[in-house]
């Protein structure tokens, strides 16, 4: 992946090479950064990543969630991204996302602890945030939605490129997903995703569903009052993506195409699917998720011809 500091990137689904977490024989936890990661040659950043991953890896549900002592530099990265997104959200985010953002009032000057995110989000959406050291297994991540759990990393992208990340950091998972979850109707759709995953056994059905999630909750677009608005967390946690998503190849919603589409995470999404209204998104996606099972992909593809 070529790092371009003028184009940020926040990912919802990323290759396993970004960034595997290993537990060494002596118990140390290390994060393997790819050769093109902005922080790969920075020993201070790498030590910080290992430390934060170790906190999450040692955590056991039922124990207090780790509360890292974030540095001034990390708070500065959060502050810069928050400021850059503020006007873009007002211009391009859908009403539900803006309502969710207003409801939970995430801090903009500092990195919030996951305990604080939960305290703000749970009364509104019934979701709580749990820490994870790196990428959660696909099935575990999506299935957790059924119980109102969102697994989140606690690290931030490298400070040399605050508007870029090759992996989902806390900015993506909180600025993007927590604000989205707080929007009217979205938490229920997440729960339906979790319930659908619990009904599936096949890996092909799981992958199909994860691709639909990618083109909706991560990179979804909807029309409101004749204007294109973003609701996807992958768009709305990315300065560059939010500013440019209207330049993509915008297509009508096609669940069969979404489920089988491949996508390149190393550049802005060239194809996005547009819901005709918030009502269509709520009704049609909910119906799809409520009936989803192992046979659904084959049925949709057969109907699509």
JONORZI-V365838 format. One record per run of one state. SS is the DSSP state (helix for helix, strand for strand, loop for the rest). FROM is the first residue (numbers start at 0). TO is the last residue. If there is no record, write none. Layout:
BEGIN
ss=SS from=FROM to=TO
ss=SS from=FROM to=TO
END
This chain:
BEGIN
ss=loop from=0 to=19
ss=strand from=20 to=22
ss=loop from=23 to=27
ss=strand from=28 to=30
ss=loop from=31 to=41
ss=helix from=42 to=57
ss=loop from=58 to=70
ss=helix from=71 to=91
ss=strand from=92 to=92
ss=loop from=93 to=93
ss=helix from=94 to=103
ss=loop from=104 to=112
ss=helix from=113 to=124
ss=loop from=125 to=126
ss=strand from=127 to=130
ss=loop from=131 to=136
ss=helix from=137 to=146
ss=loop from=147 to=147
ss=strand from=148 to=151
ss=loop from=152 to=157
ss=helix from=158 to=160
ss=loop from=161 to=168
ss=helix from=169 to=180
ss=loop from=181 to=184
ss=helix from=185 to=198
ss=loop from=199 to=201
ss=helix from=202 to=217
ss=loop from=218 to=219
ss=strand from=220 to=223
ss=loop from=224 to=225
ss=strand from=226 to=229
ss=loop from=230 to=231
ss=helix from=232 to=235
ss=loop from=236 to=237
ss=helix from=238 to=246
ss=loop from=247 to=247
ss=strand from=248 to=251
ss=loop from=252 to=253
ss=helix from=254 to=259
ss=loop from=260 to=269
ss=strand from=270 to=274
ss=loop from=275 to=276
ss=helix from=277 to=289
ss=loop from=290 to=294
ss=helix from=295 to=303
ss=loop from=304 to=304
END
